[in-house]
Amino acid sequence: MLQLINQWSKTDINVATWTIKTEKHIVNTQFIVLDKGRTILEGRNKTCLALVADETASAHFQFWSDECDRFEPGDIIRLANDIFSYNRNNNLVLRAGRRGAIEKLGGFTMVFLETPNMSEIICIPDTNRSNKYVQDSVISSHSRIFPPLP
């Protein structure tokens, strides 16, 4: 995720030495699904949260609609036009945008890191630059929703 995060733009978030740029489309993001939560029905919309990772970090990924049934842990996914943005709980979540494309490439053979988890970092507006964000705190080095196995 860190390698991909440096490509995002619109709002900059400085996290330690990394720059997270949220709410901008990216092309050819690739990661492995490590774990997937239960599917939730909100009105007519089906969603589920997953823990995904690449060789640099992990993040939470929001699946929508039929994506919830189509992808499982171990799947390697390529995303086009994805978005890293805040969800309702004010956590950073990776998701395919309305114009995004999600594709299964294969499974089980990919190098990845579970820490740091970019969705577990709290960022706040920079008081000196209103269009930028800075790291406020790290809630957890790993996903609290999908904790590591003992």
N, C-alpha and C positions, 0 to 999 in steps of 0.2 A: 504494500500500500504506500509506503514512503516513496518508492520510486515513482509511483503514479501520482501521488499527492503533489509532487513538485510541478506537475503539469496543469493543475487546476487554476482557474483564475476567476475573478470578480471580487471576492472578498478574501484578503490574505489573512492567514492565521499563522503566527510564528510560534512553533512548538519546539522548544529547545533550539536546535540548529536547523530544524526542518521548516518549510513553509507549506502550510495547507491552504489550498485555494478552493473555496467551496462554491457550489452552485454554478459550475461551468461544465459543459460537455467535454468528454474525452473520447478518444477512439482507441480500440484494441487493448482494453484492460483485460488481464488474465489472472485468475486465482483459483484456488481449490476450496471447496466447501468442506469445512471441518466438522460442523455440527449444525443441526437445524431444529428449531423449536416447533411447537405445535401450531397448527393452522388455526387462525382466529377468523370468525365471520363477523364483520362490522357492517351491518345493513346488508347490501348485496355484494360488498367487497370482501374478498378473501385475502388475508395477508399472513405471512410467517417471517420470523426473523432467523437469520443464520449467522454463524461465525465463519468468515472467509479469511484467507491469508495468501500472501505471495512470499517471495524470498526475503522481503524486508520488514513486514509487519502484518498485523491482522486488523480487522474491522468488522462491524456488524453490517450485514447486507439485508435489505428488505425485499422479500419476494412478494409479488402481487399476483392475484388471480390464478391462472393455470400454472404459473411458474412454481407455485407451492407444491404441486404434485409432480412436476416434471423433473425436478432436481433433488438429489440426495447427497448425503455426506460422501466424500470421496470423488465427486464429480469435479472435473476441471472445466471452468467456464471462461468464455471470452465475452466481454461486454463492449458494445459500441454506444457512444453517447450516454455514458453513465453520469450520475450526479452524486456528489458527496455533500449532503446538506443536513440541517437539523430536523429531527422529527418532533412530534408533539411534546415529548418529554425533554426537549432541549439537548438531545444527544446526537452526535454526528453519526449518520447512517449512510452507507453506500447503497445506491439503488439505480435501476435502469430508468431513465427518463421516459416521458411519453413518446419521444422519438427514438428511444433506445432500442437496441437489439441485444438479445441474450442467446448464447449458443453453447451447447455442450461439446467440448473438444475430446473428452476421454475421461479417464479416471485413474486415481491412485498413484500416479508417478509424477510428483512435483515437489521440489524443495520449498519449504515454507517456514516462517517464524510465527509463533503465537504472540510474542511480545516484541515491541510494545503493541497494545491494542489502541488504535487511533480513536475508537469510539468511547474510550474510558478517559479521555483527556478533556478537561473543561477549559474552554477559551472564553475570554471576555474582550469587549471592545478596547482598543488601545486609546488611552486618554489623549495621546498626542496626535494620533492620526485616526480620524473617525471611520475611515473605510478599511481599517486593518484590525486584526484580532491578535491577542497575545495569550500565551498559556497562563492560566490561572492556577490550575492544579491538576495532578494526575490522580484520578479516583482509584484506579487499580492498574497494575502493570499487565493484567490479563483480563479477559472477559468475566464480568460478574454474572452474566446471564448463562454463559457456557464455561463454568470453571474447569481448569485443567484436571485431568485424572490424577489420583494420588499415586 
